[in-house]
Amino acid sequence: MSNSGPVELIGATASPYTRKMLALLRYRRIPYAITWGDPSTILAERGIESPRIPFLPTFLFANASGELEAVCDSTPITHRLEKSVAGRLAIPSDPALAFINYLLEDFGDEWCTKYMFHYRWHFAPDADNAGTLLPLAANLTVPPQTHQQLKAHFTERQVGRLGFVGSNDQTAPIIDASYRRLLNQLEAHFEREPFLLGARPGSADFALFGQLTQLVGFDPTPRAIAHQLSPRTVAWVGVTDDLSGLEPVDGDWRSVDSLPDTLRSILGEVGRTYVPALLANAAAIEGGQKQWSATIDGALWSQNTFPYQGKCLAWIRQEYAGLDDASRSCVDGLLAGTGCEMLLA
Ligand SMILES: N[C@@H](CCC(=O)N[C@@H](CS)C(=O)NCC(=O)O)C(=O)O
């Protein structure tokens, strides 16, 4: 961190990636100042150049000449903060475990967000809830008539974007089944361990947490499912929001060969759903196709090709390629039979 004050960011309460990063900053005891709002508007007001797509959250970091620069994308920002701020690190020191953390973080960010966006806008009661609350979170004192207009406009836009994440009537049951399986797996896992990789949280926990803040805390349909299937996950979302008082030690990380079977089941969900999606998306990028279809969990999934997820796959492979032989064989042993090994073939 080259700026001396708190880390500045712009975000929204209903943005899972904003919630991911706030919980990470609190856990890491990194002082921060968040401005709630729309990054484009706030960057323009402050005369700071906007990234091509100013995502939520947008961070403001000082560059080499001390000027603030807008930076997006939570995973690289997490890595940057690991390097610039010492102590209470969220990436395991053991390279093999760090790889598993990386894979699970990506799953949280890129697959679990499909649950989030799907449940938010697919069913009318959820879309009504989000349509009502999101404009108010952006401006509490908005007059009622404007609120109704914003609600209609916002709902129409977001429902129109469902296809971007692959949510439609055909994929709805696949998404629902995956969410329910993950909740059952987490229920079993949290009986053994308080976090994914042991007794301290990794960045993968914060990625999963970010999506779950919405699924458990904002949207009515997935909230009811979570309460029904996994009370431990509901409670976990409550505590993971602020882990500033946890005192982690090195021994709180498990080693890859002592991870419980419950974590392997979660990796099985990654292999069953996210891995075929990543591979089909990458093949479509390579073949120059704007759309891809693949069999996911026994049913046909079709969606637009997404260049960003091509990068996700390349980054996972890069992390894997950077492992020493011993770490790689540890990772291979854990992933064998989960479906995740297909990513690395
Ligand atoms: N890969 C990014 C994703 C961030 C993201 O997709 N944020 C959403 C809101 S949660 C967003 O800003 N979407 C664009 C929009 O709503 O216009 C990250 O990890 O930070």
The ligand as an SDF file (V2000), in Angstrom:
LIG
                    3D

 20 19  0  0  0  0  0  0  0  0999 V2000
  -14.2910  -10.3900  -11.1960 N   0  0  0  0  0  0  0  0  0  0  0  0
  -14.8100   -9.2170  -10.5170 C   0  0  0  0  0  0  0  0  0  0  0  0
  -16.3260   -9.2180  -10.6040 C   0  0  0  0  0  0  0  0  0  0  0  0
  -16.9870   -8.0260   -9.9720 C   0  0  0  0  0  0  0  0  0  0  0  0
  -18.4240   -7.9000  -10.4310 C   0  0  0  0  0  0  0  0  0  0  0  0
  -18.8910   -8.6190  -11.3300 O   0  0  0  0  0  0  0  0  0  0  0  0
  -19.1720   -7.0010   -9.8280 N   0  0  0  0  0  0  0  0  0  0  0  0
  -20.5600   -6.7950  -10.2570 C   0  0  0  0  0  0  0  0  0  0  0  0
  -21.4500   -6.4260   -9.0990 C   0  0  0  0  0  0  0  0  0  0  0  0
  -21.4150   -7.5870   -7.7900 S   0  0  0  0  0  0  0  0  0  0  0  0
  -20.6150   -5.6400  -11.2160 C   0  0  0  0  0  0  0  0  0  0  0  0
  -20.0460   -4.5980  -10.9570 O   0  0  0  0  0  0  0  0  0  0  0  0
  -21.3010   -5.8280  -12.3610 N   0  0  0  0  0  0  0  0  0  0  0  0
  -21.4340   -4.8370  -13.3780 C   0  0  0  0  0  0  0  0  0  0  0  0
  -22.6930   -4.0970  -13.2900 C   0  0  0  0  0  0  0  0  0  0  0  0
  -23.4850   -4.3670  -12.3780 O   0  0  0  0  0  0  0  0  0  0  0  0
  -22.9130   -3.2330  -14.1300 O   0  0  0  0  0  0  0  0  0  0  0  0
  -14.3310   -9.2380   -9.0750 C   0  0  0  0  0  0  0  0  0  0  0  0
  -13.9460  -10.3080   -8.5680 O   0  0  0  0  0  0  0  0  0  0  0  0
  -14.2600   -8.1760   -8.4570 O   0  0  0  0  0  0  0  0  0  0  0  0
  1  2  1  0
  2  3  1  0
  2 18  1  0
  3  4  1  0
  4  5  1  0
  5  6  2  0
  5  7  1  0
  7  8  1  0
  8  9  1  0
  8 11  1  0
  9 10  1  0
 11 12  2  0
 11 13  1  0
 13 14  1  0
 14 15  1  0
 15 16  2  0
 15 17  1  0
 18 19  2  0
 18 20  1  0
M  END
$$$$
